[in-house]
C-alpha cells in the first residue's frame, strides 16, 4: 500500500462507533479522493478507506425532523457502519464531500416545492434547503431507465465533467444524492430566462450592440475556461444559455452538459451529435466515427449564436430539420445580412473568424476575446435588461425544450407518489415515471474493431446527422413557409433577376433579410443547375 501523507488531509477529527458495551474511537482524515478512519493517529494500515467516487455512498442520520447531523455511515462488508461526531464536525465533512460522492437520504436536507419542468428523460423540481431555505433545482433521473439501456456511463460522464467546472458563467453542480430508484442532481436555480426566450421576446427588433458585445464576452470567457479544462460542450445554442437572475446580464450561465466530453479521449462518446443549425461542419460531416476533432467545434456554435444575436435570424434557416441539416452540412456561409442589419465591421470580422469551415483556420475563444471588437465601446439607447417586460415571470424549466402543455397537464392530473422507500424518512414528490433517457438513443458501445456498432446520440431538438427519416420539425418563429413555395416560380421566371430583386427587397422591408439572402442564393444555384442540364 502506498504511504499515506497525513499532512495533506483536508479535515481531521475524532469520531466514535457506538457498541453495546464500549464505544470504539477513530481518527477521521479526509483527503481529496479518499476518506480514511484509523484506530490510532496517522496509522499506515487504516481499517476503513472510502473512495470519494460516484459508486460510493455516504449515509446520514439526523436529529428527528431536522437537518441537524448526528452520525455518518458507509457500506463495509455488506453492512452500514455508522460513526458519531459533533454536528459542527459532521457539517464540515458534508460540505467538503458534496459533489464528490453520492449521499443518501435527500429528504432530510431538501424540501420539494414545485415541478419546474419535464424533460425527455428527467424531471426538475424547485427545492429548498431545510437549514437556510435557499432555493435550488433538483434534476431527478430514473435509475431504471439508465439500467435498461446501459446509460449509466453517460450520466456519470455529465456529472464528472460538471464536477471539474467551477466558473461564474457555467451552471454549478451543488450536491449529489442517490435514492433507491433515483439520482438527484442539485443544481443552481436559474430564475431568469434563456437567451432563446429573450430572442423570442425581442423578435420585432434586434439586440443593441452593447448588449450583444457583453453577452458574447461572457460566453467566450466561459468557453475559454471550459476548453482550458480540456472539455468541449458540443451543444451550444441559445436554449443552453440562461440567466440566473432577471435583468442581470452578468448572471449568464451555460447549461446542459449532456453531450459534453473530454477532448483527450481516444474515442469520443457519441462523436456525431449536436443541434442542427449550430453544429460545426467537422462534426456534421463526420464519417469516420473514430476520427478526433478539437474544442474549436464550440467556437463555430458560438459564431452561430453571435450571428443570430446580430440579425435575429438563424444562420442556416429552414422550416424542417432535414433542410437545416443539409444546409449545416454544406456550410456555405453567407453573411450579407449582417451589413443590412448595420452590424459593426469588427463584429462581422469576428463572426467570420468564428465560422471558418476549416477548424484549423477558426479563431479560438482566447484569441477571440482579444479581438478589436471587444475594445470598442457601444452605448445602448434602450438597455435590454432594464426593460420591464423582460421581468415578467414565466416558467423556468432549467432543462431545455420542456413542453408547457405536458407540464400543465401533469401538474393538474398527477397523484403524489413516494419516490424513496429506504426504511428512512421519505421525500414525497411526484414519482419519476415518464423519463425516457437523457435524450440519448443508445445502440451498442463503440469498438475500433467494430465501428459499425458505434452508439450515436440524439437529443430532443438535437439530431444525429445520418438520421434522415421521420424527423419532427420544430416551429421556427423567424422562418416564413412562403419562401419555399416561391422557389420554383423564381427559377422558371423569364426575368429572374428583377423578380428575385423585388422579392428580396420585399423580404428586407419585412425584416427577413437573412432568409432572403440565403434563399436567393439557393435559387441561383438551382437556376445554374437547370441551365447546366439544358446544355
N, C-alpha and C positions, 0 to 999 in steps of 0.2 A: 504494500500500500504506500502511496506517495506521502511524503512527510507533510503534516498539516502545520501551516504557519498561522498560529492563533492570533498573531499581531494584526492580521488582515481582517479580523472579524468586524462586521458592521455593527453588531449588537451582541451583548452578552449579559446574562443574568441567571440567577438560580431559580429552579422550579422543583416541584415535588410531585411524585407519583404516589397517590393515596393507596394504602393497603389496609387490611383489616386490623393488623397488629401494629406494624411500624411503617411509616411513610419513607419512601426512598427519595433521596435528594440527588438532583442532577444539575450540571452546569450546561447552560444552553449557549451555543455560539452560532450566530447567523453569518454566513458568507454569501457572496453574490450568487452562487449557484447551488449551495447546499445549506442544510440546517443540521447541526450536529449536537447531540446530547451525550455528555460524558459523566461517569461516576466520580472521577477525580479531575481536578483542574488541568486543562491542556493535555489531556490524555491522547496518546497517539493511536490507540486502538479503541475508538469510541464504540459504545454499544449501539447507538442509534444514528443513522445517517439518512436524511431525507433529501432527495434531489428536488430542486425547485424547477419543476417542469410541468407541462400540461397533462402529463399522465399521472402525476401525483396529486394528492388531495390533503387539505388541512381541514379538520373538523373543529367546530367551536361549541362551547357550552356557555350560555349567557344567563344572567340573573333573570328570573321569571318575568316575562313580558317586557323586557328591556333589552337594549343592545349592549349592556354592561358585560364585559368579558370576564369569565371566571376560570375557564380551562381551554386548552387547545389539545388536539389529538391528531394522530396519523395512523395509518394501517401498518401493522407489523405482525408478520406471520399469521395473516388472516384474521387478526383481531385489532380493534382500535384501542390504542394506548393513549390515555388522557393524562395531562400534566397541568397542575395549577400554579399560578403565579399572581402577582399583583395586577390589578386592572391596568395600571399605567404601563407596566412592562409588556403585558399582552397586547395592548393597543399599539405600542411601538412596533412590536413584531408584526402585527396585522398590517400596519401602514407600509412596512418595508417589503413585505412579500406580495402585496397586491399586484396583480397583473403578471406575476411570475409563476404562480401555481394556482390550480383550481381550488376553490374553497366551497365548503358545504354550508347549507342552511341559510340561503339568501333571505328567507323570510324573517330572520332575526335582525336584519340590518336595513332592509328596504321595504317600503310600503308601496304597492301598486296603486296608482291614481286613475289613469285613464289609458285607453288604447290610442296610440298615436298613428299607427299605420299597419297595414298588412302587405307584406311583400310576397313574392312568388314562393319563398321558402321560409320566411320568418315573420314574426310579429314584433312590433316595437311598442313598448309601454312607457308612459311617463311615470317615473318612480321618485319617491322622496326618501332621503336617508333619515333613519329614525333619530339619530343623535342630534342632528342640527337642522333637519327639514330642508336641506339643499336638494335641488332637483337634478335628475339625470335621466338619460334614456336607456332603457334595458332592451337589448336585442335578444329575443328568445328563439333558440334554434332547436328543433326536434331531433333528438339523437337517433330515433328510429329511422328517419329519412336518411341520415348520414350512414347508418349501418346498412340499410337496404341497398344503397347504390355506391357504397365504398367511397364516401366523400369526406371522411374524417381528415384526410391529408389536406384537402382544400381549405377546410375550416381552420385547422391548426396553422396552415401557412398564412392565412389572413391575420390570425392572432399574433403569430411570431413577428410578422412584419410591423404590425401596429405597436408591438412592444418596443421596437427599436426606434420608432419615430417620435421624437419629442420636439415639436415646433409649434409656435403660436398659431400658425395658419394651416395646421393639419389636425383633424379631429383626434382627440385623445381617448385612448382606452384607459378607463379608470380602475376597473375591477373585473374579476372573473369568478363565476360561480358555476358549480355543476350540481344538478339535481339528478334524480333517478332517471328522468326521461328527457331532460332539457339542459342545454348550455345557456348561460346568461352572460352576455357581454354588457357591462355597464359602461356607457359612453357619455361624453359631454352632451348635454341637452342643448340643441340648437333651436332657439326661438324664432330666429329670422327666416327670411325667405331664401330660396335658392336663386342663383343667377338666372336660371331658366324662367322662374316665375317673374323676376324683375324685368326680363326681356319681354315677357307677355304683357305685363302692365305698361311697359314703355313702347308698345308696338306702334303707336301713332307717330313716334319720333325716336331718333337715335340718341344714345347717351352722349353727354357732353364730354369733350376730350379730356378734361381734368379728371373726371370720374374713371374713364377708360384707362387712363395712364396709371392711376392709383390701383385699380383692380389688377391690371396686368403686372404691375410691380410686385404686388403681394403674391400673386400666383407664381411668378417666376422665382421669387425668393424661396417659396416653399418647395418648388420643383428642384431648385439648385441644392437645397438641403437634402431632399429625398435622394437625389442622384449621388450626392456625396456619401450617402449610406449604402450605395450600390443597389438601390431599389427603383424600379420603374413601375408606374401606376397602370398604364396601358388602357385606361378607360376615362380619360379626362374629357369632360363635356360640361355644358352649363348646368345640367342637373346635378353634377357632382361637385359643384362649387356652391357652398352655402354660407350663411351668415349666422353667427351665434346670437347676435342681438339685432333688434330692429334699428335701422338708421345708423348703424355703427359699421362703417366701411372697414375699419381695422379688424373687425371680428370675423373676417373671411376665413373659411375653413374648406380644405379639400377633404372629401369624404369618399367612402366606398372603396375599400382595398381588396375587394373580392377577386379581382383579376391581376392584382399586383404580383410582382415576382422579383427575385434577386437576379441581377444581370449575370453574375458569375456562375450560374448553374451550368452543368454540362448539357443538359437538355431542359428547355423551359416547360413548365406545366402549361398546357393549353397555348401552344405557340401562336396560333392564329385566332385572335379574339379582339373585342372592342366594339364600339358602336359605329355603324355605317355613317359616314359623313365626318367622322373625327379620327379615323384610323390612319396611321402612317402607311404610305404605299408599300414599304418593305414588309409590313405585316399583311396588308390587304392582298398582296400578290404572292405571298409565301407559298411555295410548292414543296420544298424540302423541309419537312417539319423538324428536322434536327439542326437546321441552319440557325446560327445565332444572329441576333441584332442587338442594338445598343439602347441605352436610356434615351437617346435622341428621338426615339419614336414619340415620346411625350411632348417634345418641342413642337412636332408637327400638329398635334392635337391642340396645343396652346395657340398656335397660329390660326387654326380654325376658329377657336373661341375669340381671338383678337379680331378676326375678320367680321364675325357676327356682331361683336360689340360696336364696330365702326359703321356697319351697314344695316344691322337689324335682320340680315338675311343669312341663309346657310351658304357656305362655300360650294357645297355640292347639292343643289336644290333638286327636289323630286317629290312626287306625290305618292310614291311607294318605295319600299325597301330595295327591290331589285334595281330600280333606276338609280337610287342613291349609291348602292353598292358598286354598280358598274362605273358610275362617274368617279367614285372614290378610288376604284382600282385603276382606272385610266389616268386619273390625276392630271388632267390638263388644267393648270391653274390660270384663271382669268381674274385679274384684279382691277379691271377698268372701273368697276362700280365704286371703288374707293375714292377716285377722283370726283365722281358725280356727287358723293356724299361729303365732299370737301375734307377728306382725311388729310392731315398734315403729311408732307413728303417724308419726314423722318419716320412716321408711323408706317407708311406704305413700304419703306425700305426695310424696316424691321420685320413686318409681316412677310414680305417676300423672302427674307432670310430664314424665317421660321418654317416656311412652307417649301423649302427646297426638296425636290423629289429625291435627289441623291442624299442620303443621310450624312455622307462624308462632307458635303458642302453646307449642311444645315448648321445654323448657329446654336450653340448650347446656351442653357439658361444663365450660366455665369457670365458669358460674354454678352448675352442679350441685355443683362442689367447694366452693362457699361455702354450700351448703345446711345448715341446722341439724343434719341427720342426721350430718354429719361432725364436729360439735362434741361429740357425745355420746361417752361412754366406756363400753365394754362389757367385761366380764371373761369370758373363755372358761373354762368349768369343765373341758373336755376338749379342749385345743387340737388342731385338725385336723392341723397339720403336725408334731406330736410323736408321733402315734400310730404304732406300729411297723409296722402293716400297710400304711401308705402308703409305706413304704420298700421294699416288695417289688419286685424288678426285673421289669418286663415289657417287651416290645419297644417301643422308642420309634421311631416312624416319621417324625416331623417333616414329613410331608406327609400331611395328614389323610385319613381314610377308606380307608386301605390295608386290603387283605384279608389276614388272618392266614394263611388256608389257601393262598392264592396264593403268599405269601412262603415258607411252609414247603415247599410242593411245588417251588417254584423253586430253593430252596437245595439240595434233595435231588437234583434232576434236571439242573441246568444244566451245560453243558460250558463251561469257560473259553474265551473268545474274546478276540482282541485288538481293543480299541476303536480305538486310534490306529495309523496307519501313515504317518508323515510323514518317513521317512528319518532319524528321530532315535530316541532311546530310546523304549521303548514302555511304556505303562501297562497292565498286564494285569489287567483287571476284567471281570466278566460283561458281554457286549455288550448294548446297549440295543435290544431287538428288539420289545418289546410296548408301546411308547409309542404312544398314540393321538393325544393332543393335550394342551394344558394344561387339558383339561376343557371346551374350547370347542367349540361346534357352529357352524362357520363357514358363513355364507351369502355374500352379496356385501357390499361396502363400502357404508356409508350415504351417501346423497346427498340433499340437501334437495330436489333436483328429482325424485328417485325414492325417496320414503320407504319404499315397499313393499319395497325391497331392503336395508333395514337389517339388518345381521347381528346376530342375537341370540346370547346366550352361555348355556351350560349347563354346570354342573359336576356331578360325581358328588355327589349329595345337594344339588345346587344347581340348581333348576329354573327354566326360563323360564316366566313366568306365563300365557302363552297356549297352553302345551302341556298338553293335557288327556287325551291318549290314550296308552295303554301306558306309564304311568309306574310304575316299580318302586318299591314301598313299602319303607321301611326297617323294622326291628323297633324298636319303642319299648318300653323296659322299664317305663315308668310308665303305659302305656295298657292297659286291660283290654277285650278284644273283647266281653265280655258286655254292656258298656254299650250297644253298638249293637243287640244282639239284643233288649234290653228296651224299646227306644224305642216301638214300635208298641203294646205291651201297656199302657204308661202312658197314651198318648194316648187309647186306647179305654176305659180304665178308668172305671167309673161313679163311683168315689170317687178321682178323680185326685189331689186334694190330699194325702189321707192316704197313698196309695200312694207318691206322689213323696217325701213327707216321710220315710216309712220307708226307702225306697231310699237317699235322700240320707244319712240317719243311718248306715245300714249301711256306705256308702262312706266316710264320715268316720271310722268306727271302724276301717276297714281302711287308713286313711292315704291315701285317694283323694279328698280334699276338693275339689281343683281340678276333677277330672273330673266330680264330682257337680254342682258349681255350674254349670259350663259346659253340661253335658248336660241338666240340669233346665231351664236357660234355653232350650235348643234345643227341648225337649219342649213347654214352654209356648208357644213360637212356633208349633209345629205344631198345638197344640190351638186356638190363636186362628185359624189359617188354616182349620182344619176347620170351626169354628163359623161363620166368615165365608162359607164355601162353602155350608153348610146354609141360611144366611139368603138 
